[in-house]
């Protein structure tokens, strides 16, 4: 009988837990790029697969939200948007905001929604949240195309709207917004595995966060109307991204390079912290989900 204790045969592949807290196996993520493509396709095609309108919901949601904001905040509350049509002003902010919330909400509950897959087969767990960010980028592209259509309609009707030369940097703002939602979502996902109350808190928190992110009003307005509470918006990195986006797309508002620098710093910190905490949580999350 063969003595297995003295068998010196080496395995071709040995899967062991990663015990280094600061280890990022980016090479392994690249090796699973085909799986990443499959998850992106899954996220995009299955979300509205059994619905009647299907991907049209990508269009309906920002349009109806923009109409509601225009009626409530511009017509009733009297918030002025300068020479920019209020509906177009709101649609620009909502389109960018929707990408952040989709990335945040999609990644924040990653362990609970994918526990069955995580418990059966091995692959780099970061693949799934990355796929969520990429698939939501496709959704953003659809919604942004609707913004372009309405932009052209208002322009042909004689609205005084122009593009800002800084529009070339708009893709960088979208990437920054996606990374911010990705990092914050990873961080929250680690708490959701133990405390399910975070799901309810997150839903309420996102709605509240929208009102202090300058989505439906110019950033200068909050500084003018309630200067004592303007610091709440001032220290919100999302406000600088949305305000800068409207400046690039509609040439309305202001851009704060100091604010954008602050946003990049906060985003980088949340990304690193989120990945580190996520990597630690994935090792033992199956016992708490």
Sine and cosine of phi, psi and omega as CSV:
sin_phi,cos_phi,sin_psi,cos_psi,sin_omega,cos_omega
0.00,0.00,0.66,-0.75,-0.05,-1.00
-0.96,0.27,0.73,-0.68,0.01,-1.00
-1.00,0.07,0.96,-0.28,-0.07,-1.00
-0.95,0.30,-0.36,0.93,0.00,-1.00
-0.94,0.34,-0.41,0.91,-0.01,-1.00
-0.97,-0.23,0.13,0.99,-0.02,-1.00
-0.97,0.25,0.87,-0.50,-0.04,-1.00
-0.99,-0.13,0.24,0.97,-0.01,-1.00
-0.90,0.45,0.73,-0.68,-0.02,-1.00
-0.98,-0.18,0.68,-0.74,0.01,-1.00
-0.96,0.27,0.53,-0.85,0.04,-1.00
-0.94,0.35,-0.69,0.73,0.02,-1.00
-0.76,-0.65,0.79,-0.61,0.02,-1.00
-0.84,-0.55,0.87,-0.49,-0.02,-1.00
-0.99,-0.13,0.88,-0.48,-0.01,-1.00
-0.75,-0.66,0.45,-0.89,0.02,-1.00
-0.92,0.39,0.59,-0.81,0.03,-1.00
-0.99,0.11,0.93,-0.38,-0.07,-1.00
-1.00,-0.09,-0.14,0.99,0.01,-1.00
-1.00,0.08,0.89,-0.45,-0.09,-1.00
-0.91,0.41,-0.49,0.87,-0.07,-1.00
-0.97,-0.25,0.43,0.90,-0.03,-1.00
-0.99,-0.11,0.79,-0.61,0.06,-1.00
-0.86,-0.51,0.94,-0.35,-0.03,-1.00
-1.00,-0.01,0.97,0.23,-0.03,-1.00
-0.94,0.35,-0.49,0.87,0.03,-1.00
-0.89,0.45,-0.63,0.78,0.00,-1.00
-0.92,0.38,-0.59,0.80,0.06,-1.00
-0.88,0.48,-0.64,0.77,0.02,-1.00
-0.92,0.39,-0.57,0.82,0.02,-1.00
-0.91,0.41,-0.42,0.91,0.00,-1.00
-0.98,-0.20,0.45,0.89,-0.04,-1.00
-0.89,0.45,-0.52,0.85,0.05,-1.00
-0.91,0.41,-0.62,0.78,0.06,-1.00
-0.91,0.41,-0.59,0.81,0.05,-1.00
-0.87,0.49,-0.68,0.74,0.03,-1.00
-0.89,0.46,-0.62,0.79,0.02,-1.00
-0.91,0.41,-0.65,0.76,0.02,-1.00
-0.92,0.39,-0.61,0.79,0.05,-1.00
-0.88,0.47,-0.70,0.71,0.03,-1.00
-0.90,0.44,-0.63,0.77,0.02,-1.00
-0.90,0.44,-0.72,0.70,-0.04,-1.00
-0.89,0.46,-0.59,0.81,-0.09,-1.00
-0.99,0.16,-0.60,0.80,-0.13,-0.99
-1.00,-0.01,-0.46,0.89,-0.10,-1.00
-1.00,-0.03,-0.26,0.97,-0.08,-1.00
-0.88,0.48,-0.70,0.72,-0.02,-1.00
-0.88,-0.47,0.47,0.88,-0.09,-1.00
-0.90,0.43,-0.60,0.80,-0.06,-1.00
-0.97,-0.25,0.45,0.89,0.06,-1.00
-0.96,-0.28,0.37,-0.93,-0.04,-1.00
-0.96,0.27,-0.72,0.69,-0.06,-1.00
-1.00,0.09,-0.34,0.94,0.07,-1.00
0.88,0.48,-0.72,-0.69,-0.04,-1.00
-0.90,0.45,-0.17,0.98,0.05,-1.00
-0.88,0.48,-0.38,0.93,0.06,-1.00
-0.89,0.45,-0.44,0.90,0.08,-1.00
-0.87,0.49,-0.51,0.86,-0.06,-1.00
-1.00,-0.02,-0.64,0.77,-0.09,-1.00
-0.90,0.45,-0.70,0.72,-0.10,-1.00
-0.86,0.51,-0.80,0.61,-0.01,-1.00
-0.92,0.39,-0.53,0.85,-0.01,-1.00
-0.92,0.40,-0.76,0.65,-0.03,-1.00
-0.93,0.38,-0.59,0.81,0.04,-1.00
-0.91,0.41,-0.65,0.76,0.02,-1.00
-0.91,0.42,-0.63,0.77,0.04,-1.00
-0.90,0.44,-0.70,0.72,0.00,-1.00
-0.90,0.44,-0.68,0.73,0.02,-1.00
-0.90,0.44,-0.63,0.78,-0.01,-1.00
-0.90,0.44,-0.67,0.74,0.00,-1.00
-0.93,0.37,-0.71,0.70,-0.11,-0.99
-0.98,0.20,-0.78,0.62,-0.16,-0.99
-1.00,0.05,-0.55,0.84,-0.05,-1.00
-1.00,-0.07,-0.70,0.72,-0.02,-1.00
-0.99,0.16,-0.73,0.68,-0.04,-1.00
-0.99,0.12,-0.77,0.63,-0.04,-1.00
-0.98,0.18,-0.30,0.96,0.08,-1.00
0.98,0.22,0.42,0.91,0.04,-1.00
-0.95,0.30,0.82,-0.57,-0.05,-1.00
-1.00,-0.03,0.59,-0.80,0.02,-1.00
-0.87,-0.49,0.36,0.93,0.03,-1.00
0.94,0.35,-0.68,-0.73,-0.02,-1.00
-0.99,0.12,-0.12,0.99,-0.02,-1.00
-0.99,0.12,0.76,-0.66,0.08,-1.00
-0.84,0.55,0.73,-0.69,-0.06,-1.00
-0.82,0.57,-0.66,0.75,-0.01,-1.00
-0.88,0.48,-0.69,0.73,0.00,-1.00
-0.93,0.37,-0.60,0.80,0.06,-1.00
-0.86,0.51,-0.74,0.67,-0.01,-1.00
-0.93,0.36,-0.63,0.78,-0.02,-1.00
-0.90,0.44,-0.60,0.80,0.03,-1.00
-0.90,0.44,-0.72,0.69,-0.01,-1.00
-0.93,0.38,-0.64,0.77,-0.03,-1.00
-0.93,0.36,-0.62,0.79,0.00,-1.00
-0.87,0.49,-0.71,0.71,0.03,-1.00
-0.94,0.35,-0.66,0.75,-0.01,-1.00
-0.89,0.46,-0.64,0.77,-0.02,-1.00
-0.87,0.49,-0.57,0.82,0.01,-1.00
-0.91,0.40,-0.64,0.77,0.03,-1.00
-0.90,0.44,-0.75,0.66,-0.05,-1.00
-0.91,0.42,-0.58,0.81,0.02,-1.00
-0.90,0.43,-0.67,0.75,0.03,-1.00
-0.93,0.37,-0.66,0.75,-0.03,-1.00
-0.91,0.41,-0.80,0.61,-0.05,-1.00
-0.93,0.37,-0.55,0.83,-0.01,-1.00
-0.93,0.37,-0.61,0.79,-0.04,-1.00
-1.00,0.03,-0.36,0.93,-0.10,-1.00
-0.94,0.35,-0.41,0.91,-0.03,-1.00
-0.90,-0.43,0.53,0.85,-0.15,-0.99
-0.91,0.40,-0.59,0.81,-0.05,-1.00
-0.95,0.30,-0.68,0.73,-0.03,-1.00
-0.93,0.38,-0.66,0.75,-0.06,-1.00
-0.97,0.22,-0.33,0.95,-0.04,-1.00
-0.86,-0.52,0.38,0.93,-0.03,-1.00
-0.87,0.49,-0.61,0.79,-0.03,-1.00
-0.90,0.43,-0.64,0.77,0.01,-1.00
-0.96,0.29,-0.70,0.72,-0.02,-1.00
-0.88,0.47,-0.52,0.85,-0.06,-1.00
-0.99,0.12,-0.09,1.00,-0.09,-1.00
-0.91,-0.42,-0.54,0.84,-0.12,-0.99
-0.65,-0.76,0.49,-0.87,-0.01,-1.00
-0.99,-0.11,0.69,-0.73,0.20,-0.98
-0.24,-0.97,0.34,-0.94,0.01,-1.00
-0.85,0.53,0.87,-0.50,-0.11,-0.99
-0.90,0.44,-0.43,0.90,0.00,-1.00
-0.92,0.40,-0.25,0.97,0.01,-1.00
-0.84,0.54,-0.69,0.73,-0.09,-1.00
-0.93,0.38,-0.77,0.63,0.04,-1.00
-0.89,0.46,-0.54,0.84,0.07,-1.00
-0.90,0.43,-0.65,0.76,0.02,-1.00
-0.90,0.44,-0.56,0.83,0.02,-1.00
-0.91,0.42,-0.69,0.73,0.02,-1.00
-0.89,0.45,-0.66,0.75,-0.02,-1.00
-0.94,0.34,-0.70,0.71,0.00,-1.00
-0.90,0.43,-0.59,0.81,0.06,-1.00
-0.94,0.35,-0.40,0.92,0.09,-1.00
-0.92,0.40,-0.57,0.82,0.09,-1.00
-0.91,0.41,-0.68,0.73,0.05,-1.00
-0.88,0.48,-0.66,0.75,0.04,-1.00
-0.88,0.47,-0.63,0.77,0.02,-1.00
-0.86,0.50,-0.63,0.78,0.04,-1.00
-0.91,0.41,-0.73,0.69,-0.02,-1.00
-0.93,0.37,-0.57,0.82,0.02,-1.00
-0.93,0.36,-0.54,0.84,0.05,-1.00
-0.90,0.44,-0.56,0.83,0.08,-1.00
-0.91,0.41,-0.64,0.77,0.06,-1.00
-0.87,0.49,-0.66,0.75,0.02,-1.00
-0.88,0.47,-0.65,0.76,0.01,-1.00
-0.87,0.49,-0.74,0.67,-0.01,-1.00
-0.94,0.33,-0.51,0.86,0.08,-1.00
-0.88,0.48,-0.71,0.70,0.00,-1.00
-0.92,0.40,-0.61,0.80,0.02,-1.00
-0.89,0.46,-0.75,0.66,0.00,-1.00
-0.91,0.41,-0.59,0.81,-0.01,-1.00
-0.92,0.40,-0.67,0.74,0.00,-1.00
-0.93,0.36,-0.41,0.91,0.04,-1.00
-0.99,0.13,-0.04,1.00,0.09,-1.00
0.99,-0.17,0.20,0.98,0.04,-1.00
-0.91,0.41,0.63,-0.77,-0.02,-1.00
-0.99,0.10,0.97,0.24,0.03,-1.00
-0.83,-0.56,0.66,-0.75,0.01,-1.00
-0.67,-0.74,0.40,-0.92,0.07,-1.00
-1.00,0.05,0.55,-0.83,0.03,-1.00
-1.00,-0.06,0.61,-0.79,0.03,-1.00
-0.84,0.55,-0.40,0.92,0.03,-1.00
-0.95,0.31,0.01,1.00,0.01,-1.00
-0.84,0.54,-0.43,0.90,0.01,-1.00
-0.87,0.50,-0.42,0.91,-0.03,-1.00
-1.00,-0.09,0.06,1.00,-0.02,-1.00
-0.86,0.50,-0.67,0.74,0.05,-1.00
-0.84,0.54,-0.53,0.84,0.02,-1.00
-0.92,0.40,-0.58,0.81,0.04,-1.00
-0.91,0.41,-0.62,0.78,0.01,-1.00
-0.92,0.39,-0.66,0.75,0.07,-1.00
-0.88,0.48,-0.67,0.74,0.02,-1.00
-0.89,0.46,-0.65,0.76,0.02,-1.00
-0.90,0.43,-0.67,0.75,0.03,-1.00
-0.90,0.43,-0.66,0.75,0.01,-1.00
-0.91,0.41,-0.61,0.79,0.02,-1.00
-0.90,0.44,-0.71,0.71,0.05,-1.00
-0.92,0.40,-0.58,0.81,0.02,-1.00
-0.91,0.42,-0.77,0.63,-0.03,-1.00
-0.91,0.42,-0.69,0.72,0.01,-1.00
-0.92,0.39,-0.60,0.80,0.03,-1.00
-0.91,0.41,-0.65,0.76,0.05,-1.00
-0.88,0.47,-0.65,0.76,-0.01,-1.00
-0.91,0.42,-0.68,0.73,-0.01,-1.00
-0.94,0.35,-0.57,0.82,-0.02,-1.00
-0.86,0.51,-0.52,0.86,0.00,-1.00
-0.94,0.35,-0.49,0.87,0.04,-1.00
-0.99,0.11,-0.51,0.86,-0.02,-1.00
-0.90,0.43,-0.51,0.86,-0.01,-1.00
-0.89,0.46,-0.49,0.87,-0.02,-1.00
-0.97,-0.22,-0.57,0.82,-0.08,-1.00
-0.83,-0.56,0.98,-0.18,-0.05,-1.00
-0.93,0.36,-0.27,0.96,0.04,-1.00
-0.88,0.47,-0.38,0.92,-0.01,-1.00
-0.90,0.45,-0.44,0.90,0.05,-1.00
-0.88,0.47,-0.72,0.69,0.01,-1.00
-0.95,0.32,-0.63,0.78,0.01,-1.00
-0.91,0.42,-0.60,0.80,-0.02,-1.00
-0.92,0.39,-0.68,0.73,0.01,-1.00
-0.87,0.50,-0.70,0.72,0.04,-1.00
-0.93,0.36,-0.64,0.77,-0.04,-1.00
-0.91,0.42,-0.62,0.79,0.01,-1.00
-0.90,0.43,-0.66,0.75,0.04,-1.00
-0.90,0.45,-0.66,0.75,0.02,-1.00
-0.93,0.36,-0.62,0.78,-0.04,-1.00
-0.90,0.44,-0.53,0.85,0.00,-1.00
-0.88,0.48,-0.58,0.81,-0.06,-1.00
-0.97,0.24,-0.30,0.95,0.04,-1.00
-0.93,-0.35,0.38,0.92,0.00,-1.00
-0.88,-0.47,0.25,0.97,0.05,-1.00
0.85,0.53,0.62,0.79,0.00,-1.00
-0.97,0.24,-0.65,0.76,-0.10,-0.99
-0.92,-0.40,0.24,0.97,0.04,-1.00
-0.46,-0.89,0.42,-0.91,0.06,-1.00
-0.92,0.39,0.53,-0.85,-0.02,-1.00
-0.90,0.44,-0.55,0.84,-0.02,-1.00
-0.93,0.36,-0.39,0.92,-0.05,-1.00
-0.92,0.40,-0.67,0.74,-0.03,-1.00
-0.92,0.39,-0.52,0.85,0.04,-1.00
-0.96,0.29,-0.47,0.89,-0.01,-1.00
-0.99,0.11,-0.68,0.73,-0.11,-0.99
-0.99,0.16,-0.75,0.66,-0.04,-1.00
-0.76,-0.65,0.96,0.29,-0.06,-1.00
-0.88,0.47,-0.44,0.90,-0.01,-1.00
-0.93,0.35,-0.39,0.92,-0.01,-1.00
-0.92,-0.39,0.15,0.99,-0.03,-1.00
-0.92,0.40,-0.36,0.93,-0.02,-1.00
-0.90,0.43,-0.43,0.90,0.01,-1.00
-0.89,0.46,-0.67,0.75,0.03,-1.00
-0.99,0.17,-0.56,0.83,-0.05,-1.00
-0.87,0.49,-0.59,0.81,-0.01,-1.00
-1.00,-0.09,0.23,0.97,0.07,-1.00
-0.99,-0.13,0.94,-0.35,-0.04,-1.00
-0.89,0.45,-0.44,0.90,0.01,-1.00
-0.90,0.43,-0.56,0.83,-0.04,-1.00
-0.88,0.47,-0.61,0.79,-0.02,-1.00
-0.94,0.34,-0.58,0.82,0.03,-1.00
-0.93,0.37,-0.72,0.70,-0.03,-1.00
-0.93,0.38,-0.68,0.74,0.01,-1.00
-0.90,0.43,-0.66,0.75,0.02,-1.00
-0.92,0.39,-0.56,0.83,0.03,-1.00
-0.90,0.43,-0.68,0.73,0.01,-1.00
-0.92,0.40,-0.55,0.83,0.05,-1.00
-0.91,0.43,-0.67,0.74,-0.01,-1.00
-0.93,0.36,-0.63,0.78,-0.09,-1.00
-1.00,0.08,-0.57,0.82,-0.12,-0.99
-0.85,-0.52,-0.07,1.00,-0.06,-1.00
0.84,0.55,0.63,0.77,0.01,-1.00
-0.78,-0.63,0.65,-0.76,0.00,-1.00
0.98,-0.21,-0.39,-0.92,-0.06,-1.00
-0.63,-0.77,0.33,-0.94,0.05,-1.00
-0.82,-0.57,0.75,-0.67,0.00,-1.00
-0.92,-0.39,0.95,-0.30,0.00,-1.00
-0.92,0.38,-0.53,0.85,0.08,-1.00
-0.92,0.39,-0.65,0.76,0.04,-1.00
-0.91,0.42,-0.63,0.78,0.03,-1.00
-0.93,0.37,-0.58,0.82,0.08,-1.00
-0.89,0.45,-0.68,0.73,0.08,-1.00
-0.87,0.49,-0.64,0.77,0.01,-1.00
-0.90,0.43,-0.67,0.74,0.02,-1.00
-0.89,0.46,-0.65,0.76,0.01,-1.00
-0.91,0.43,-0.72,0.70,0.01,-1.00
-0.90,0.44,-0.66,0.75,-0.01,-1.00
-0.90,0.44,-0.69,0.73,0.02,-1.00
-0.89,0.46,-0.67,0.74,0.02,-1.00
-0.89,0.45,-0.72,0.69,-0.01,-1.00
-0.92,0.40,-0.57,0.82,0.03,-1.00
-0.90,0.43,-0.77,0.64,-0.02,-1.00
-0.90,0.43,-0.70,0.71,0.00,-1.00
-0.91,0.41,-0.66,0.75,0.00,-1.00
-0.89,0.45,-0.69,0.72,0.01,-1.00
-0.91,0.41,-0.65,0.76,0.00,-1.00
-0.90,0.43,-0.73,0.68,-0.01,-1.00
-0.92,0.38,-0.62,0.78,0.04,-1.00
-0.88,0.47,-0.68,0.73,-0.01,-1.00
-0.90,0.44,-0.58,0.82,0.03,-1.00
-0.96,0.28,-0.63,0.78,-0.05,-1.00
-0.94,0.35,-0.58,0.82,-0.08,-1.00
-0.91,0.42,-0.29,0.96,-0.04,-1.00
-0.97,0.24,-0.45,0.90,-0.05,-1.00
-0.67,-0.74,0.29,0.96,-0.06,-1.00
-0.92,0.39,-0.47,0.88,-0.09,-1.00
-0.88,0.47,-0.35,0.93,0.01,-1.00
-0.99,0.16,-0.27,0.96,-0.06,-1.00
-0.92,-0.38,-0.35,0.94,-0.01,-1.00
-0.95,0.30,0.00,0.00,0.00,0.00
